[in-house]
Amino acid sequence: MGQTTKEVIAELNKNVEYQGETIPFYMKEANEIAITKEWHDEIYEIGTMLAQVHSEALEADCKGDKENFVEELADVCIRVFDLSDLLNIDLELAISEKMLVNETRPYKHGKAY
């Protein structure tokens, strides 16, 4: 049987000191801000919301200025947090589990690039 959520998170965070809030906090906060700013007045398909995440990532890369790059990457996370909250995804657990999987994968996941 697999590890419990607490065991997964404890294993990943054994050498980490938290400096801020948790992923669930940011998910809820991102969603509440999106609602108050009327980002959810229309119903968007998941594909459209994923395109918005992609758009933020491209914007980060295109402007070529580090300060803006950091800000746009933060927007990527905020949009992912909001979408995860909308879909009721336990993103903290998903990240923890995926990082454990990634630790066991071969170099470049067996791909050429």
DSSP file (Angstrom, degrees, kcal/mol; ACC not computed):
  #  RESIDUE AA STRUCTURE BP1 BP2  ACC     N-H-->O    O-->H-N    N-H-->O    O-->H-N    TCO  KAPPA ALPHA  PHI   PSI    X-CA   Y-CA   Z-CA
    1    1 A M              0   0    0      0, 0.0     0, 0.0     0, 0.0     0, 0.0   0.000 360.0 360.0 360.0 148.1    0.0    0.0    0.0
    2    2 A G        -     0   0    0      1,-0.2     2,-0.1     0, 0.0     0, 0.0  -0.070 360.0 -83.9 -73.3 173.7    1.2    3.6   -0.8
    3    3 A Q        -     0   0    0      1,-0.1    -1,-0.2     2,-0.1     2,-0.1  -0.397  43.7-110.5 -75.5 154.3    2.2    6.3    1.6
    4    4 A T     >  -     0   0    0     -2,-0.1     4,-2.5     1,-0.1     5,-0.2  -0.377  32.7-104.7 -76.1 164.5   -0.3    8.5    3.4
    5    5 A T  H  > S+     0   0    0      1,-0.2     4,-2.6     2,-0.2     5,-0.3   0.922 122.6  50.6 -55.2 -46.9   -0.5   12.2    2.4
    6    6 A K  H  > S+     0   0    0      1,-0.2     4,-2.6     2,-0.2    -1,-0.2   0.885 110.2  49.6 -62.1 -39.1    1.3   13.2    5.6
    7    7 A E  H  > S+     0   0    0      2,-0.2     4,-2.3     1,-0.2    -1,-0.2   0.910 111.5  48.7 -66.4 -41.8    4.1   10.7    5.0
    8    8 A V  H  X S+     0   0    0     -4,-2.5     4,-2.0     2,-0.2    -2,-0.2   0.952 115.7  42.9 -61.6 -50.4    4.6   11.9    1.4
    9    9 A I  H  X S+     0   0    0     -4,-2.6     4,-2.1     1,-0.2    -2,-0.2   0.901 113.5  52.0 -65.3 -41.6    4.7   15.6    2.5
   10   10 A A  H  < S+     0   0    0     -4,-2.6     4,-0.4    -5,-0.3    -1,-0.2   0.903 109.2  50.6 -62.0 -41.0    7.0   14.8    5.5
   11   11 A E  H >< S+     0   0    0     -4,-2.3     3,-0.7     1,-0.2    -1,-0.2   0.918 114.1  43.4 -63.4 -43.7    9.4   12.9    3.3
   12   12 A L  H 3< S+     0   0    0     -4,-2.0     3,-0.3     1,-0.2    -1,-0.2   0.824 119.8  42.2 -70.5 -31.0    9.7   15.8    0.8
   13   13 A N  T >< S+     0   0    0     -4,-2.1     3,-1.9    -5,-0.2    -1,-0.2   0.249  74.9 113.2-102.7  13.0    9.9   18.5    3.4
   14   14 A K  T <  S+     0   0    0     -3,-0.7    -1,-0.2    -4,-0.4    -2,-0.1   0.781  90.9  31.2 -60.8 -26.3   12.2   16.9    5.9
   15   15 A N  T 3  S+     0   0    0     -3,-0.3     2,-0.4    -4,-0.2    -1,-0.3   0.142 101.9 100.4-114.2  19.4   15.0   19.5    5.2
   16   16 A V    <   -     0   0    0     -3,-1.9     2,-0.6     2,-0.0    -3,-0.0  -0.891  53.6-157.5-112.6 133.4   12.7   22.5    4.3
   17   17 A E        -     0   0    0     -2,-0.4     2,-0.2     2,-0.0    -3,-0.0  -0.940  27.5-123.9-104.6 124.3   11.8   25.4    6.5
   18   18 A Y        -     0   0    0     -2,-0.6     4,-0.1     1,-0.1     3,-0.0  -0.466  27.5-179.8 -70.4 134.3    8.6   27.1    5.5
   19   19 A Q        -     0   0    0     -2,-0.2     2,-0.2     2,-0.2    -1,-0.1   0.463  66.3  -1.0-106.9  -8.2    8.9   30.8    4.8
   20   20 A G  S    S-     0   0    0      1,-0.2    -2,-0.0     0, 0.0     2,-0.0  -0.608  96.0 -32.7-153.6-150.0    5.3   31.4    3.9
   21   21 A E        -     0   0    0     -2,-0.2    -1,-0.2     1,-0.1     2,-0.2  -0.202  58.4-101.9 -83.0 173.9    1.9   30.0    3.3
   22   22 A T     >  -     0   0    0      1,-0.1     4,-2.0    -4,-0.1     3,-0.2  -0.496  31.3-105.9 -93.9 165.4    0.9   26.5    2.1
   23   23 A I  H  > S+     0   0    0      1,-0.2     4,-2.6     2,-0.2     5,-0.2   0.915 119.8  54.6 -58.1 -45.8   -0.3   25.6   -1.4
   24   24 A P  H  > S+     0   0    0      0, 0.0     4,-2.3     0, 0.0    -1,-0.2   0.882 106.7  52.8 -58.1 -35.2   -3.9   25.1   -0.2
   25   25 A F  H  > S+     0   0    0     -3,-0.2     4,-2.6     1,-0.2    -2,-0.2   0.953 111.2  45.5 -61.2 -49.1   -3.8   28.7    1.2
   26   26 A Y  H  X S+     0   0    0     -4,-2.0     4,-2.8     1,-0.2     5,-0.2   0.855 110.5  54.5 -65.3 -35.0   -2.6   30.0   -2.2
   27   27 A M  H  X S+     0   0    0     -4,-2.6     4,-2.1     2,-0.2    -1,-0.2   0.959 112.7  41.8 -61.0 -51.0   -5.2   28.0   -4.1
   28   28 A K  H  X S+     0   0    0     -4,-2.3     4,-2.5     1,-0.2    -2,-0.2   0.912 116.2  49.4 -63.5 -43.6   -8.1   29.4   -2.0
   29   29 A E  H  X S+     0   0    0     -4,-2.6     4,-2.5    -5,-0.2     5,-0.2   0.917 110.3  50.1 -63.2 -44.7   -6.6   32.9   -2.1
   30   30 A A  H  X S+     0   0    0     -4,-2.8     4,-2.3     1,-0.2    -1,-0.2   0.904 113.0  47.0 -61.0 -41.6   -6.1   32.8   -5.9
   31   31 A N  H  X S+     0   0    0     -4,-2.1     4,-2.2    -5,-0.2    -2,-0.2   0.914 111.3  50.3 -67.8 -42.6   -9.7   31.7   -6.4
   32   32 A E  H  X S+     0   0    0     -4,-2.5     4,-2.4     2,-0.2    -2,-0.2   0.905 112.5  47.1 -63.2 -41.3  -11.2   34.3   -4.1
   33   33 A I  H  X S+     0   0    0     -4,-2.5     4,-2.1     2,-0.2    -1,-0.2   0.925 110.6  52.3 -65.9 -43.0   -9.3   37.1   -5.8
   34   34 A A  H  <>S+     0   0    0     -4,-2.3     5,-3.0    -5,-0.2     6,-0.6   0.888 111.1  48.2 -59.5 -39.0  -10.3   35.8   -9.2
   35   35 A I  H ><5S+     0   0    0     -4,-2.2     3,-1.5     3,-0.2    -1,-0.2   0.934 111.7  47.9 -67.7 -46.0  -13.9   35.8   -8.1
   36   36 A T  H 3<5S+     0   0    0     -4,-2.4    -2,-0.2     1,-0.3    -1,-0.2   0.801 111.8  50.4 -67.5 -26.4  -13.8   39.3   -6.7
   37   37 A K  T 3<5S-     0   0    0     -4,-2.1    -1,-0.3    -5,-0.2    -2,-0.2   0.290 116.9-116.8 -92.9   9.7  -12.1   40.6   -9.8
   38   38 A E  T X 5S+     0   0    0     -3,-1.5     3,-1.0    -5,-0.1     4,-0.2   0.729  71.3 137.9  64.6  27.6  -14.9   38.9  -11.9
   39   39 A W  T 3 <S+     0   0    0     -5,-3.0     3,-0.3     1,-0.2    -4,-0.2   0.708  75.6  47.8 -70.2 -18.9  -12.6   36.5  -13.7
   40   40 A H  T 3  S+     0   0    0     -6,-0.6    -1,-0.2     1,-0.2    -5,-0.1   0.119  74.4 105.2-111.2  21.6  -15.2   33.8  -13.2
   41   41 A D  S <  S+     0   0    0     -3,-1.0     2,-0.3     2,-0.1    -1,-0.2   0.839  84.4  49.3 -66.5 -31.2  -18.3   35.7  -14.4
   42   42 A E  S    S-     0   0    0     -3,-0.3     2,-0.7    -4,-0.2     0, 0.0  -0.782  94.2-117.5-102.9 152.4  -18.1   33.6  -17.5
   43   43 A I        -     0   0    0     -2,-0.3     2,-0.3     0, 0.0    -3,-0.1  -0.816  34.3-162.5 -90.5 120.5  -17.8   29.8  -17.5
   44   44 A Y        -     0   0    0     -2,-0.7     2,-0.1     1,-0.0    -4,-0.0  -0.785  18.5-118.6-103.3 145.1  -14.5   28.9  -19.2
   45   45 A E     >  -     0   0    0     -2,-0.3     4,-1.9     1,-0.1     3,-0.4  -0.446  30.1-113.6 -71.5 155.7  -13.6   25.5  -20.6
   46   46 A I  H  > S+     0   0    0      1,-0.2     4,-2.6     2,-0.2     5,-0.2   0.891 117.7  58.3 -58.6 -39.7  -10.6   23.8  -18.9
   47   47 A G  H  > S+     0   0    0      1,-0.2     4,-1.9     2,-0.2    -1,-0.2   0.876 105.0  50.0 -58.5 -38.6   -8.7   24.1  -22.2
   48   48 A T  H  > S+     0   0    0     -3,-0.4     4,-1.7     2,-0.2    -1,-0.2   0.905 110.6  49.3 -66.5 -41.5   -9.2   27.9  -22.2
   49   49 A M  H  X S+     0   0    0     -4,-1.9     4,-1.6     1,-0.2    -2,-0.2   0.881 110.4  50.4 -66.9 -36.9   -7.9   28.1  -18.7
   50   50 A L  H  X S+     0   0    0     -4,-2.6     4,-2.4     1,-0.2    -1,-0.2   0.871 106.6  55.5 -67.1 -35.4   -4.9   26.1  -19.6
   51   51 A A  H  X S+     0   0    0     -4,-1.9     4,-2.5     1,-0.2    -1,-0.2   0.862 104.5  54.1 -63.4 -35.2   -4.3   28.4  -22.5
   52   52 A Q  H  X S+     0   0    0     -4,-1.7     4,-2.0     2,-0.2    -1,-0.2   0.886 107.6  49.8 -66.0 -38.3   -4.3   31.3  -20.1
   53   53 A V  H  X S+     0   0    0     -4,-1.6     4,-1.9     2,-0.2    -2,-0.2   0.947 112.4  47.4 -62.2 -47.8   -1.6   29.5  -18.0
   54   54 A H  H  X S+     0   0    0     -4,-2.4     4,-2.5     1,-0.2    -2,-0.2   0.887 108.7  55.5 -60.0 -40.7    0.4   29.0  -21.2
   55   55 A S  H  X S+     0   0    0     -4,-2.5     4,-2.5     1,-0.2    -1,-0.2   0.898 106.6  49.7 -60.5 -42.9   -0.1   32.6  -22.2
   56   56 A E  H  X S+     0   0    0     -4,-2.0     4,-2.0     2,-0.2    -1,-0.2   0.901 110.7  50.6 -63.4 -40.3    1.4   33.8  -18.9
   57   57 A A  H  X S+     0   0    0     -4,-1.9     4,-1.6     2,-0.2    -2,-0.2   0.914 111.9  46.5 -65.1 -42.9    4.4   31.5  -19.4
   58   58 A L  H  X S+     0   0    0     -4,-2.5     4,-2.7     1,-0.2    -2,-0.2   0.900 109.8  53.8 -65.5 -40.3    5.0   32.9  -22.9
   59   59 A E  H  X S+     0   0    0     -4,-2.5     4,-1.4     1,-0.2    -1,-0.2   0.897 106.3  53.9 -59.7 -40.0    4.6   36.4  -21.7
   60   60 A A  H  < S+     0   0    0     -4,-2.0     4,-0.4     1,-0.2     5,-0.3   0.902 114.1  41.0 -60.7 -41.2    7.3   35.7  -19.1
   61   61 A D  H >< S+     0   0    0     -4,-1.6     3,-0.5     1,-0.2    -2,-0.2   0.862 110.9  55.6 -76.5 -36.6    9.7   34.5  -21.8
   62   62 A C  H 3< S+     0   0    0     -4,-2.7    -1,-0.2     1,-0.2    -2,-0.2   0.798  96.5  60.7 -72.1 -31.6    9.0   37.1  -24.5
   63   63 A K  T 3< S-     0   0    0     -4,-1.4    -1,-0.2    -5,-0.2    -2,-0.1   0.748  86.0-148.8 -76.2 -21.6    9.7   40.3  -22.5
   64   64 A G    <   +     0   0    0     -3,-0.5     2,-0.5    -4,-0.4    -3,-0.1   0.713  55.8 117.7  66.4  21.8   13.3   39.4  -21.8
   65   65 A D     >  -     0   0    0     -5,-0.3     4,-2.6     1,-0.1     3,-0.2  -0.986  59.8-143.5-126.4 127.4   13.5   41.3  -18.5
   66   66 A K  H  > S+     0   0    0     -2,-0.5     4,-2.4     1,-0.2     5,-0.2   0.857  98.1  52.8 -59.3 -42.3   14.2   39.3  -15.3
   67   67 A E  H  > S+     0   0    0      1,-0.2     4,-1.8     2,-0.2    -1,-0.2   0.931 114.3  42.7 -60.3 -45.4   11.9   41.2  -13.0
   68   68 A N  H  > S+     0   0    0      2,-0.2     4,-2.8    -3,-0.2     5,-0.2   0.871 109.8  58.7 -68.1 -36.0    8.9   40.8  -15.3
   69   69 A F  H  X S+     0   0    0     -4,-2.6     4,-2.3     1,-0.2    -2,-0.2   0.929 106.8  47.3 -57.3 -46.6    9.9   37.2  -15.9
   70   70 A V  H  X S+     0   0    0     -4,-2.4     4,-2.0     1,-0.2    -1,-0.2   0.916 112.5  49.9 -61.6 -44.1    9.6   36.5  -12.2
   71   71 A E  H  X S+     0   0    0     -4,-1.8     4,-1.8     1,-0.2    -2,-0.2   0.910 111.4  47.8 -62.1 -43.7    6.2   38.3  -12.0
   72   72 A E  H  X S+     0   0    0     -4,-2.8     4,-1.9     2,-0.2    -1,-0.2   0.869 109.0  53.5 -68.6 -35.9    4.8   36.4  -15.0
   73   73 A L  H  X S+     0   0    0     -4,-2.3     4,-2.0    -5,-0.2    -1,-0.2   0.883 106.8  53.1 -64.1 -36.2    6.0   33.0  -13.5
   74   74 A A  H  X S+     0   0    0     -4,-2.0     4,-2.7     1,-0.2    -2,-0.2   0.904 106.2  53.3 -62.4 -40.0    4.1   34.0  -10.4
   75   75 A D  H  X S+     0   0    0     -4,-1.8     4,-2.6     2,-0.2    -2,-0.2   0.878 104.5  55.6 -61.8 -37.1    1.0   34.6  -12.6
   76   76 A V  H  X S+     0   0    0     -4,-1.9     4,-2.2     2,-0.2    -1,-0.2   0.955 110.6  44.6 -57.8 -49.6    1.5   31.1  -14.0
   77   77 A C  H  X S+     0   0    0     -4,-2.0     4,-3.1     1,-0.2    -2,-0.2   0.916 111.3  53.1 -61.8 -43.6    1.3   29.7  -10.4
   78   78 A I  H  X S+     0   0    0     -4,-2.7     4,-2.6     1,-0.2    -1,-0.2   0.915 110.4  47.2 -60.0 -43.5   -1.6   31.8   -9.5
   79   79 A R  H  X S+     0   0    0     -4,-2.6     4,-2.6     2,-0.2    -1,-0.2   0.893 113.2  48.7 -66.2 -38.6   -3.6   30.6  -12.5
   80   80 A V  H  X S+     0   0    0     -4,-2.2     4,-2.6    -5,-0.2    -2,-0.2   0.914 111.9  49.7 -65.9 -42.3   -2.7   27.0  -11.7
   81   81 A F  H  X S+     0   0    0     -4,-3.1     4,-2.3     2,-0.2    -2,-0.2   0.932 112.2  47.9 -60.3 -45.7   -3.7   27.5   -8.1
   82   82 A D  H  X S+     0   0    0     -4,-2.6     4,-2.6    -5,-0.2    -2,-0.2   0.939 113.4  46.6 -61.3 -48.7   -7.0   29.0   -9.1
   83   83 A L  H  X S+     0   0    0     -4,-2.6     4,-2.1     1,-0.2    -1,-0.2   0.905 111.9  51.3 -61.7 -41.9   -7.8   26.2  -11.6
   84   84 A S  H  <>S+     0   0    0     -4,-2.6     5,-2.9     1,-0.2     4,-0.3   0.898 110.8  48.4 -62.4 -40.7   -6.8   23.6   -9.0
   85   85 A D  H ><5S+     0   0    0     -4,-2.3     3,-1.2     3,-0.2    -2,-0.2   0.922 110.2  51.5 -65.3 -43.7   -9.1   25.1   -6.5
   86   86 A L  H 3<5S+     0   0    0     -4,-2.6    -2,-0.2     1,-0.3    -1,-0.2   0.877 114.6  43.1 -59.4 -37.9  -12.0   25.3   -9.0
   87   87 A L  T 3<5S-     0   0    0     -4,-2.1    -1,-0.3    -5,-0.2    -2,-0.2   0.370 111.4-121.1 -91.9   4.6  -11.5   21.6   -9.9
   88   88 A N  T < 5 +     0   0    0     -3,-1.2     2,-0.4    -4,-0.3    -3,-0.2   0.899  53.5 164.1  57.8  44.5  -11.1   20.6   -6.2
   89   89 A I      < -     0   0    0     -5,-2.9     2,-1.8    -6,-0.1    -1,-0.2  -0.789  44.3-132.5 -95.0 133.6   -7.7   19.2   -6.8
   90   90 A D     >  +     0   0    0     -2,-0.4     4,-2.5     1,-0.2     5,-0.2  -0.641  34.9 174.5 -81.6  83.6   -5.4   18.5   -3.9
   91   91 A L  H  > S+     0   0    0     -2,-1.8     4,-2.8     1,-0.2     5,-0.2   0.845  71.0  57.1 -66.1 -36.2   -2.5   20.2   -5.6
   92   92 A E  H  > S+     0   0    0      2,-0.2     4,-2.2     1,-0.2    -1,-0.2   0.933 111.7  42.5 -61.0 -45.4   -0.1   19.9   -2.6
   93   93 A L  H  > S+     0   0    0      2,-0.2     4,-3.0     1,-0.2     5,-0.3   0.917 113.1  53.0 -65.9 -43.4   -0.6   16.1   -2.6
   94   94 A A  H  X S+     0   0    0     -4,-2.5     4,-2.4     1,-0.2    -2,-0.2   0.908 111.5  45.8 -60.0 -42.7   -0.3   15.9   -6.3
   95   95 A I  H  X S+     0   0    0     -4,-2.8     4,-2.5     2,-0.2    -1,-0.2   0.932 113.2  49.8 -65.6 -45.4    3.0   17.8   -6.4
   96   96 A S  H  X S+     0   0    0     -4,-2.2     4,-1.7    -5,-0.2    -2,-0.2   0.927 113.8  45.0 -59.3 -46.5    4.4   15.7   -3.5
   97   97 A E  H  X S+     0   0    0     -4,-3.0     4,-2.0     1,-0.2    -1,-0.2   0.905 113.2  50.4 -65.5 -41.5    3.4   12.4   -5.1
   98   98 A K  H  X S+     0   0    0     -4,-2.4     4,-2.8    -5,-0.3    -1,-0.2   0.871 107.4  53.4 -66.5 -36.9    4.8   13.5   -8.5
   99   99 A M  H  X S+     0   0    0     -4,-2.5     4,-1.7     2,-0.2    -1,-0.2   0.883 107.8  51.2 -66.1 -36.4    8.1   14.6   -7.0
  100  100 A L  H  X S+     0   0    0     -4,-1.7     4,-0.7    -5,-0.2    -2,-0.2   0.912 111.5  47.8 -64.0 -41.8    8.5   11.2   -5.5
  101  101 A V  H >X S+     0   0    0     -4,-2.0     3,-1.3     1,-0.2     4,-0.6   0.933 109.1  53.7 -62.1 -46.1    7.8    9.6   -8.9
  102  102 A N  H >< S+     0   0    0     -4,-2.8     3,-0.9     1,-0.3    -1,-0.2   0.821  99.6  62.2 -61.2 -31.7   10.3   12.0  -10.6
  103  103 A E  H 3< S+     0   0    0     -4,-1.7    -1,-0.3     1,-0.2    -2,-0.2   0.805 106.5  46.0 -62.0 -28.4   13.0   10.9   -8.1
  104  104 A T  H << S+     0   0    0     -3,-1.3    -1,-0.2    -4,-0.7    -2,-0.2   0.518  91.4 104.1 -93.8  -6.2   12.7    7.4   -9.4
  105  105 A R  S << S-     0   0    0     -3,-0.9     3,-0.1    -4,-0.6     5,-0.1  -0.401  74.2-108.0 -78.8 153.5   12.7    8.2  -13.1
  106  106 A P    >   -     0   0    0      0, 0.0     3,-2.8     0, 0.0     5,-0.1  -0.197  58.0 -57.3 -72.5 170.0   15.8    7.7  -15.3
  107  107 A Y  G >  S-     0   0    0      1,-0.3     3,-2.2     2,-0.2     4,-0.2  -0.234 127.4  -5.8 -48.4 126.5   18.0   10.5  -16.7
  108  108 A K  G >  S-     0   0    0      1,-0.3     3,-2.2     2,-0.2    -1,-0.3   0.752 121.4 -77.4  51.5  28.1   15.8   12.9  -18.7
  109  109 A H  G <  S-     0   0    0     -3,-2.8    -1,-0.3     1,-0.3    -2,-0.2   0.776  84.5 -62.2  56.8  28.5   13.0   10.4  -18.1
  110  110 A G  G <  S+     0   0    0     -3,-2.2    -1,-0.3     1,-0.3     2,-0.2   0.563 108.2 125.7  77.7   8.4   14.5    8.2  -20.8
  111  111 A K    <   -     0   0    0     -3,-2.2    -1,-0.3    -4,-0.2     0, 0.0  -0.603  68.3-126.0 -99.5 160.6   14.0   10.8  -23.5
  112  112 A A              0   0    0     -2,-0.2    -1,-0.1     1,-0.2    -3,-0.1   0.717 360.0 360.0 -76.2 -21.6   16.6   12.3  -25.9
  113  113 A Y              0   0    0     -5,-0.2    -1,-0.2     0, 0.0    -5,-0.1   0.356 360.0 360.0-137.5 360.0   15.8   15.8  -24.9
